[in-house]
Amino acid sequence: MKTPKQLERYFKGLANHRRLEILILVSQNEGITLDEIARKLDCNLKTISEHTRRLLQAGLLRKDYQGRAVCHSLSPYGKMFLEFISKIE
C-alpha cells in the first residue's frame, strides 16, 4: 500500500489539463517522441518538455532512448492512473 505522501506525488503529476492530455496521447501512441506530442497537441515544444518532465518525476511516464530520439511510454503506474481516470469520466 502506498503512503499518502507517495500518492500525492502521482496526483500532483496529473494536476494539469495538458499533462492529462499527454498521458492519454502517450497511451494511444506508445513510443511517441516529444516533437510528435507537441505537434499533435498543437503546443510549444518547451511547454511539452516541461510537462513530460513532471510526468516522469511523478513516475507516470517512461523515456526510452533510441539513437537521438527519445520515445515516451506509460509506466505501470501511469497505466493504473489512466484506468482510474477512465472510470471517473
MOHU-V785036 format. One record per run of one state. SS is the DSSP state (hx for helix, st for strand, lp for the rest). FROM is the first residue (numbers start at 1). LEN is the number of residues. If there is no record, write none. Layout:
BEGIN
SS | FROM | LEN
SS | FROM | LEN
END
This chain:
BEGIN
lp | 1 | 3
hx | 4 | 10
lp | 14 | 3
hx | 17 | 12
lp | 29 | 3
st | 32 | 2
hx | 34 | 7
lp | 41 | 4
hx | 45 | 13
lp | 58 | 3
st | 61 | 6
lp | 67 | 2
st | 69 | 6
lp | 75 | 1
hx | 76 | 13
lp | 89 | 1
END
